[in-house]
Amino acid sequence: MSTKEKKLKIELKKSFIAGTKQQESVANSLGLKKIGDTTVQPDNPATRGKIRKINHLVSIEEA
């Protein structure tokens, strides 16, 4: 395993206003509060699970 951990750049593209409270709380836990917010998170199963819950609202790229 390399010393450099993989990272994911996540950007909120759509509003979760019509979504569920769970989707809103998942986005907030990733640090995404409003459209256009971007965060860099480690690429691990926990982060992938969060992304899977809101994948229709975000764009993801490797950082």
mmCIF file as gemmi writes it, N, C-alpha and C atoms, coordinates in Angstrom:
data_model
loop_
_atom_site.group_PDB
_atom_site.id
_atom_site.type_symbol
_atom_site.label_atom_id
_atom_site.label_alt_id
_atom_site.label_comp_id
_atom_site.label_asym_id
_atom_site.label_entity_id
_atom_site.label_seq_id
_atom_site.pdbx_PDB_ins_code
_atom_site.Cartn_x
_atom_site.Cartn_y
_atom_site.Cartn_z
_atom_site.occupancy
_atom_site.B_iso_or_equiv
_atom_site.pdbx_formal_charge
_atom_site.auth_seq_id
_atom_site.auth_asym_id
_atom_site.pdbx_PDB_model_num
ATOM 1 N N . MET Axp A 1 ? 0.85 -1.183 0 1 0 ? 1 A 1
ATOM 2 C CA . MET Axp A 1 ? 0 0 0 1 0 ? 1 A 1
ATOM 3 C C . MET Axp A 1 ? 0.893 1.243 0 1 0 ? 1 A 1
ATOM 4 N N . SER Axp A 2 ? 0.567 2.181 -0.832 1 0 ? 2 A 1
ATOM 5 C CA . SER Axp A 2 ? 1.371 3.393 -0.922 1 0 ? 2 A 1
ATOM 6 C C . SER Axp A 2 ? 1.098 4.312 0.264 1 0 ? 2 A 1
ATOM 7 N N . THR Axp A 3 ? 2.029 5.222 0.507 1 0 ? 3 A 1
ATOM 8 C CA . THR Axp A 3 ? 1.859 6.154 1.615 1 0 ? 3 A 1
ATOM 9 C C . THR Axp A 3 ? 0.848 7.245 1.272 1 0 ? 3 A 1
ATOM 10 N N . LYS Axp A 4 ? 0.61 7.458 -0.016 1 0 ? 4 A 1
ATOM 11 C CA . LYS Axp A 4 ? -0.369 8.468 -0.433 1 0 ? 4 A 1
ATOM 12 C C . LYS Axp A 4 ? -1.745 7.812 -0.543 1 0 ? 4 A 1
ATOM 13 N N . GLU Axp A 5 ? -2.658 8.24 0.312 1 0 ? 5 A 1
ATOM 14 C CA . GLU Axp A 5 ? -4.009 7.695 0.322 1 0 ? 5 A 1
ATOM 15 C C . GLU Axp A 5 ? -4.832 8.336 -0.791 1 0 ? 5 A 1
ATOM 16 N N . LYS Axp A 6 ? -5.674 7.549 -1.436 1 0 ? 6 A 1
ATOM 17 C CA . LYS Axp A 6 ? -6.54 8.08 -2.491 1 0 ? 6 A 1
ATOM 18 C C . LYS Axp A 6 ? -7.572 9.011 -1.877 1 0 ? 6 A 1
ATOM 19 N N . LYS Axp A 7 ? -7.894 10.057 -2.617 1 0 ? 7 A 1
ATOM 20 C CA . LYS Axp A 7 ? -8.879 11.041 -2.177 1 0 ? 7 A 1
ATOM 21 C C . LYS Axp A 7 ? -9.944 11.211 -3.253 1 0 ? 7 A 1
ATOM 22 N N . LEU Axp A 8 ? -11.121 11.602 -2.825 1 0 ? 8 A 1
ATOM 23 C CA . LEU Axp A 8 ? -12.227 11.881 -3.734 1 0 ? 8 A 1
ATOM 24 C C . LEU Axp A 8 ? -12.649 13.333 -3.57 1 0 ? 8 A 1
ATOM 25 N N . LYS Axp A 9 ? -12.828 14.02 -4.68 1 0 ? 9 A 1
ATOM 26 C CA . LYS Axp A 9 ? -13.343 15.386 -4.675 1 0 ? 9 A 1
ATOM 27 C C . LYS Axp A 9 ? -14.835 15.29 -4.963 1 0 ? 9 A 1
ATOM 28 N N . ILE Axp A 10 ? -15.645 15.762 -4.037 1 0 ? 10 A 1
ATOM 29 C CA . ILE Axp A 10 ? -17.097 15.646 -4.125 1 0 ? 10 A 1
ATOM 30 C C . ILE Axp A 10 ? -17.696 17.044 -4.186 1 0 ? 10 A 1
ATOM 31 N N . GLU Axp A 11 ? -18.568 17.273 -5.174 1 0 ? 11 A 1
ATOM 32 C CA . GLU Axp A 11 ? -19.22 18.579 -5.318 1 0 ? 11 A 1
ATOM 33 C C . GLU Axp A 11 ? -20.727 18.386 -5.348 1 0 ? 11 A 1
ATOM 34 N N . LEU Axp A 12 ? -21.435 19.197 -4.568 1 0 ? 12 A 1
ATOM 35 C CA . LEU Axp A 12 ? -22.896 19.159 -4.554 1 0 ? 12 A 1
ATOM 36 C C . LEU Axp A 12 ? -23.413 19.899 -5.781 1 0 ? 12 A 1
ATOM 37 N N . LYS Axp A 13 ? -24.122 19.184 -6.666 1 0 ? 13 A 1
ATOM 38 C CA . LYS Axp A 13 ? -24.601 19.759 -7.923 1 0 ? 13 A 1
ATOM 39 C C . LYS Axp A 13 ? -26.083 20.117 -7.883 1 0 ? 13 A 1
ATOM 40 N N . LYS Axp A 14 ? -26.858 19.39 -7.084 1 0 ? 14 A 1
ATOM 41 C CA . LYS Axp A 14 ? -28.299 19.615 -7.03 1 0 ? 14 A 1
ATOM 42 C C . LYS Axp A 14 ? -28.744 19.813 -5.591 1 0 ? 14 A 1
ATOM 43 N N . SER Axp A 15 ? -29.868 20.46 -5.419 1 0 ? 15 A 1
ATOM 44 C CA . SER Axp A 15 ? -30.425 20.714 -4.101 1 0 ? 15 A 1
ATOM 45 C C . SER Axp A 15 ? -31.073 19.45 -3.533 1 0 ? 15 A 1
ATOM 46 N N . PHE Axp A 16 ? -30.986 19.284 -2.222 1 0 ? 16 A 1
ATOM 47 C CA . PHE Axp A 16 ? -31.676 18.163 -1.58 1 0 ? 16 A 1
ATOM 48 C C . PHE Axp A 16 ? -32.951 18.639 -0.888 1 0 ? 16 A 1
ATOM 49 N N . ILE Axp A 17 ? -33.503 19.742 -1.377 1 0 ? 17 A 1
ATOM 50 C CA . ILE Axp A 17 ? -34.689 20.331 -0.77 1 0 ? 17 A 1
ATOM 51 C C . ILE Axp A 17 ? -35.893 19.382 -0.848 1 0 ? 17 A 1
ATOM 52 N N . ALA Axp A 18 ? -36.016 18.6 -1.921 1 0 ? 18 A 1
ATOM 53 C CA . ALA Axp A 18 ? -37.14 17.666 -2.056 1 0 ? 18 A 1
ATOM 54 C C . ALA Axp A 18 ? -36.752 16.266 -1.597 1 0 ? 18 A 1
ATOM 55 N N . GLY Axp A 19 ? -35.535 16.114 -1.104 1 0 ? 19 A 1
ATOM 56 C CA . GLY Axp A 19 ? -35.057 14.814 -0.651 1 0 ? 19 A 1
ATOM 57 C C . GLY Axp A 19 ? -35.477 14.522 0.782 1 0 ? 19 A 1
ATOM 58 N N . THR Axp A 20 ? -34.953 13.44 1.289 1 0 ? 20 A 1
ATOM 59 C CA . THR Axp A 20 ? -35.281 13.039 2.652 1 0 ? 20 A 1
ATOM 60 C C . THR Axp A 20 ? -34.338 13.71 3.647 1 0 ? 20 A 1
ATOM 61 N N . LYS Axp A 21 ? -34.714 13.671 4.91 1 0 ? 21 A 1
ATOM 62 C CA . LYS Axp A 21 ? -33.847 14.196 5.971 1 0 ? 21 A 1
ATOM 63 C C . LYS Axp A 21 ? -32.534 13.422 6.013 1 0 ? 21 A 1
ATOM 64 N N . GLN Axp A 22 ? -32.604 12.121 5.72 1 0 ? 22 A 1
ATOM 65 C CA . GLN Axp A 22 ? -31.4 11.302 5.726 1 0 ? 22 A 1
ATOM 66 C C . GLN Axp A 22 ? -30.41 11.766 4.652 1 0 ? 22 A 1
ATOM 67 N N . GLN Axp A 23 ? -30.907 12.082 3.468 1 0 ? 23 A 1
ATOM 68 C CA . GLN Axp A 23 ? -30.034 12.568 2.399 1 0 ? 23 A 1
ATOM 69 C C . GLN Axp A 23 ? -29.404 13.898 2.79 1 0 ? 23 A 1
ATOM 70 N N . GLU Axp A 24 ? -30.165 14.753 3.418 1 0 ? 24 A 1
ATOM 71 C CA . GLU Axp A 24 ? -29.638 16.047 3.863 1 0 ? 24 A 1
ATOM 72 C C . GLU Axp A 24 ? -28.563 15.855 4.927 1 0 ? 24 A 1
ATOM 73 N N . SER Axp A 25 ? -28.785 14.948 5.866 1 0 ? 25 A 1
ATOM 74 C CA . SER Axp A 25 ? -27.802 14.731 6.918 1 0 ? 25 A 1
ATOM 75 C C . SER Axp A 25 ? -26.537 14.063 6.375 1 0 ? 25 A 1
ATOM 76 N N . VAL Axp A 26 ? -26.667 13.202 5.375 1 0 ? 26 A 1
ATOM 77 C CA . VAL Axp A 26 ? -25.493 12.59 4.751 1 0 ? 26 A 1
ATOM 78 C C . VAL Axp A 26 ? -24.665 13.658 4.043 1 0 ? 26 A 1
ATOM 79 N N . ALA Axp A 27 ? -25.327 14.544 3.317 1 0 ? 27 A 1
ATOM 80 C CA . ALA Axp A 27 ? -24.619 15.632 2.634 1 0 ? 27 A 1
ATOM 81 C C . ALA Axp A 27 ? -23.918 16.531 3.649 1 0 ? 27 A 1
ATOM 82 N N . ASN Axp A 28 ? -24.591 16.845 4.742 1 0 ? 28 A 1
ATOM 83 C CA . ASN Axp A 28 ? -23.977 17.672 5.777 1 0 ? 28 A 1
ATOM 84 C C . ASN Axp A 28 ? -22.781 16.976 6.414 1 0 ? 28 A 1
ATOM 85 N N . SER Axp A 29 ? -22.861 15.661 6.594 1 0 ? 29 A 1
ATOM 86 C CA . SER Axp A 29 ? -21.74 14.933 7.194 1 0 ? 29 A 1
ATOM 87 C C . SER Axp A 29 ? -20.517 14.924 6.278 1 0 ? 29 A 1
ATOM 88 N N . LEU Axp A 30 ? -20.747 15.081 4.988 1 0 ? 30 A 1
ATOM 89 C CA . LEU Axp A 30 ? -19.638 15.19 4.033 1 0 ? 30 A 1
ATOM 90 C C . LEU Axp A 30 ? -19.14 16.632 3.915 1 0 ? 30 A 1
ATOM 91 N N . GLY Axp A 31 ? -19.821 17.574 4.555 1 0 ? 31 A 1
ATOM 92 C CA . GLY Axp A 31 ? -19.421 18.974 4.504 1 0 ? 31 A 1
ATOM 93 C C . GLY Axp A 31 ? -20.052 19.741 3.362 1 0 ? 31 A 1
ATOM 94 N N . LEU Axp A 32 ? -21.149 19.215 2.818 1 0 ? 32 A 1
ATOM 95 C CA . LEU Axp A 32 ? -21.838 19.854 1.691 1 0 ? 32 A 1
ATOM 96 C C . LEU Axp A 32 ? -23.138 20.465 2.207 1 0 ? 32 A 1
ATOM 97 N N . LYS Axp A 33 ? -23.215 21.784 2.178 1 0 ? 33 A 1
ATOM 98 C CA . LYS Axp A 33 ? -24.385 22.454 2.723 1 0 ? 33 A 1
ATOM 99 C C . LYS Axp A 33 ? -25.216 23.171 1.663 1 0 ? 33 A 1
ATOM 100 N N . LYS Axp A 34 ? -24.574 23.653 0.606 1 0 ? 34 A 1
ATOM 101 C CA . LYS Axp A 34 ? -25.32 24.332 -0.452 1 0 ? 34 A 1
ATOM 102 C C . LYS Axp A 34 ? -24.716 23.982 -1.805 1 0 ? 34 A 1
ATOM 103 N N . ILE Axp A 35 ? -25.472 24.232 -2.861 1 0 ? 35 A 1
ATOM 104 C CA . ILE Axp A 35 ? -25.041 23.886 -4.209 1 0 ? 35 A 1
ATOM 105 C C . ILE Axp A 35 ? -23.718 24.579 -4.515 1 0 ? 35 A 1
ATOM 106 N N . GLY Axp A 36 ? -22.801 23.817 -5.063 1 0 ? 36 A 1
ATOM 107 C CA . GLY Axp A 36 ? -21.487 24.343 -5.406 1 0 ? 36 A 1
ATOM 108 C C . GLY Axp A 36 ? -20.431 24.054 -4.369 1 0 ? 36 A 1
ATOM 109 N N . ASP Axp A 37 ? -20.821 23.628 -3.174 1 0 ? 37 A 1
ATOM 110 C CA . ASP Axp A 37 ? -19.845 23.271 -2.144 1 0 ? 37 A 1
ATOM 111 C C . ASP Axp A 37 ? -19.035 22.074 -2.602 1 0 ? 37 A 1
ATOM 112 N N . THR Axp A 38 ? -17.742 22.109 -2.32 1 0 ? 38 A 1
ATOM 113 C CA . THR Axp A 38 ? -16.831 21.036 -2.697 1 0 ? 38 A 1
ATOM 114 C C . THR Axp A 38 ? -16.05 20.591 -1.464 1 0 ? 38 A 1
ATOM 115 N N . THR Axp A 39 ? -15.798 19.311 -1.377 1 0 ? 39 A 1
ATOM 116 C CA . THR Axp A 39 ? -15.007 18.767 -0.281 1 0 ? 39 A 1
ATOM 117 C C . THR Axp A 39 ? -14.116 17.654 -0.815 1 0 ? 39 A 1
ATOM 118 N N . VAL Axp A 40 ? -13.02 17.41 -0.122 1 0 ? 40 A 1
ATOM 119 C CA . VAL Axp A 40 ? -12.124 16.31 -0.455 1 0 ? 40 A 1
ATOM 120 C C . VAL Axp A 40 ? -12.162 15.332 0.706 1 0 ? 40 A 1
ATOM 121 N N . GLN Axp A 41 ? -12.516 14.087 0.408 1 0 ? 41 A 1
ATOM 122 C CA . GLN Axp A 41 ? -12.667 13.048 1.422 1 0 ? 41 A 1
ATOM 123 C C . GLN Axp A 41 ? -11.79 11.858 1.064 1 0 ? 41 A 1
ATOM 124 N N . PRO Axp A 42 ? -11.395 11.06 2.057 1 0 ? 42 A 1
ATOM 125 C CA . PRO Axp A 42 ? -10.623 9.846 1.757 1 0 ? 42 A 1
ATOM 126 C C . PRO Axp A 42 ? -11.488 8.83 1.026 1 0 ? 42 A 1
ATOM 127 N N . ASP Axp A 43 ? -10.865 8.074 0.133 1 0 ? 43 A 1
ATOM 128 C CA . ASP Axp A 43 ? -11.576 7.036 -0.618 1 0 ? 43 A 1
ATOM 129 C C . ASP Axp A 43 ? -11.58 5.768 0.214 1 0 ? 43 A 1
ATOM 130 N N . ASN Axp A 44 ? -12.641 5.573 0.987 1 0 ? 44 A 1
ATOM 131 C CA . ASN Axp A 44 ? -12.784 4.371 1.814 1 0 ? 44 A 1
ATOM 132 C C . ASN Axp A 44 ? -14.241 3.912 1.77 1 0 ? 44 A 1
ATOM 133 N N . PRO Axp A 45 ? -14.526 2.733 2.296 1 0 ? 45 A 1
ATOM 134 C CA . PRO Axp A 45 ? -15.899 2.213 2.221 1 0 ? 45 A 1
ATOM 135 C C . PRO Axp A 45 ? -16.943 3.113 2.888 1 0 ? 45 A 1
ATOM 136 N N . ALA Axp A 46 ? -16.593 3.794 3.965 1 0 ? 46 A 1
ATOM 137 C CA . ALA Axp A 46 ? -17.558 4.673 4.636 1 0 ? 46 A 1
ATOM 138 C C . ALA Axp A 46 ? -17.942 5.843 3.739 1 0 ? 46 A 1
ATOM 139 N N . THR Axp A 47 ? -16.955 6.459 3.119 1 0 ? 47 A 1
ATOM 140 C CA . THR Axp A 47 ? -17.229 7.578 2.217 1 0 ? 47 A 1
ATOM 141 C C . THR Axp A 47 ? -18.001 7.107 0.998 1 0 ? 47 A 1
ATOM 142 N N . ARG Axp A 48 ? -17.627 5.961 0.448 1 0 ? 48 A 1
ATOM 143 C CA . ARG Axp A 48 ? -18.342 5.42 -0.718 1 0 ? 48 A 1
ATOM 144 C C . ARG Axp A 48 ? -19.807 5.145 -0.385 1 0 ? 48 A 1
ATOM 145 N N . GLY Axp A 49 ? -20.081 4.674 0.827 1 0 ? 49 A 1
ATOM 146 C CA . GLY Axp A 49 ? -21.459 4.423 1.246 1 0 ? 49 A 1
ATOM 147 C C . GLY Axp A 49 ? -22.266 5.698 1.333 1 0 ? 49 A 1
ATOM 148 N N . LYS Axp A 50 ? -21.647 6.759 1.85 1 0 ? 50 A 1
ATOM 149 C CA . LYS Axp A 50 ? -22.327 8.057 1.927 1 0 ? 50 A 1
ATOM 150 C C . LYS Axp A 50 ? -22.62 8.585 0.532 1 0 ? 50 A 1
ATOM 151 N N . ILE Axp A 51 ? -21.648 8.455 -0.363 1 0 ? 51 A 1
ATOM 152 C CA . ILE Axp A 51 ? -21.841 8.92 -1.738 1 0 ? 51 A 1
ATOM 153 C C . ILE Axp A 51 ? -22.965 8.148 -2.414 1 0 ? 51 A 1
ATOM 154 N N . ARG Axp A 52 ? -23.047 6.858 -2.151 1 0 ? 52 A 1
ATOM 155 C CA . ARG Axp A 52 ? -24.084 6.032 -2.764 1 0 ? 52 A 1
ATOM 156 C C . ARG Axp A 52 ? -25.482 6.508 -2.373 1 0 ? 52 A 1
ATOM 157 N N . LYS Axp A 53 ? -25.628 7.05 -1.165 1 0 ? 53 A 1
ATOM 158 C CA . LYS Axp A 53 ? -26.934 7.55 -0.708 1 0 ? 53 A 1
ATOM 159 C C . LYS Axp A 53 ? -27.368 8.803 -1.452 1 0 ? 53 A 1
ATOM 160 N N . ILE Axp A 54 ? -26.393 9.615 -1.899 1 0 ? 54 A 1
ATOM 161 C CA . ILE Axp A 54 ? -26.731 10.888 -2.538 1 0 ? 54 A 1
ATOM 162 C C . ILE Axp A 54 ? -26.069 11.03 -3.907 1 0 ? 54 A 1
ATOM 163 N N . ASN Axp A 55 ? -25.804 9.908 -4.584 1 0 ? 55 A 1
ATOM 164 C CA . ASN Axp A 55 ? -25.069 9.953 -5.851 1 0 ? 55 A 1
ATOM 165 C C . ASN Axp A 55 ? -25.799 10.742 -6.946 1 0 ? 55 A 1
ATOM 166 N N . HIS Axp A 56 ? -27.106 10.901 -6.834 1 0 ? 56 A 1
ATOM 167 C CA . HIS Axp A 56 ? -27.863 11.663 -7.83 1 0 ? 56 A 1
ATOM 168 C C . HIS Axp A 56 ? -27.758 13.173 -7.592 1 0 ? 56 A 1
ATOM 169 N N . LEU Axp A 57 ? -27.139 13.577 -6.5 1 0 ? 57 A 1
ATOM 170 C CA . LEU Axp A 57 ? -27.017 14.997 -6.164 1 0 ? 57 A 1
ATOM 171 C C . LEU Axp A 57 ? -25.604 15.539 -6.304 1 0 ? 57 A 1
ATOM 172 N N . VAL Axp A 58 ? -24.624 14.649 -6.45 1 0 ? 58 A 1
ATOM 173 C CA . VAL Axp A 58 ? -23.227 15.061 -6.413 1 0 ? 58 A 1
ATOM 174 C C . VAL Axp A 58 ? -22.468 14.629 -7.661 1 0 ? 58 A 1
ATOM 175 N N . SER Axp A 59 ? -21.314 15.259 -7.872 1 0 ? 59 A 1
ATOM 176 C CA . SER Axp A 59 ? -20.374 14.787 -8.881 1 0 ? 59 A 1
ATOM 177 C C . SER Axp A 59 ? -19.099 14.405 -8.14 1 0 ? 59 A 1
ATOM 178 N N . ILE Axp A 60 ? -18.45 13.341 -8.6 1 0 ? 60 A 1
ATOM 179 C CA . ILE Axp A 60 ? -17.284 12.796 -7.926 1 0 ? 60 A 1
ATOM 180 C C . ILE Axp A 60 ? -16.145 12.672 -8.916 1 0 ? 60 A 1
ATOM 181 N N . GLU Axp A 61 ? -14.948 13.034 -8.476 1 0 ? 61 A 1
ATOM 182 C CA . GLU Axp A 61 ? -13.754 12.788 -9.269 1 0 ? 61 A 1
ATOM 183 C C . GLU Axp A 61 ? -12.603 12.482 -8.318 1 0 ? 61 A 1
ATOM 184 N N . GLU Axp A 62 ? -11.62 11.756 -8.802 1 0 ? 62 A 1
ATOM 185 C CA . GLU Axp A 62 ? -10.464 11.449 -7.974 1 0 ? 62 A 1
ATOM 186 C C . GLU Axp A 62 ? -9.58 12.668 -7.867 1 0 ? 62 A 1
ATOM 187 N N . ALA Axp A 63 ? -9.124 12.922 -6.653 1 0 ? 63 A 1
ATOM 188 C CA . ALA Axp A 63 ? -8.257 14.094 -6.434 1 0 ? 63 A 1
ATOM 189 C C . ALA Axp A 63 ? -6.824 13.673 -6.211 1 0 ? 63 A 1
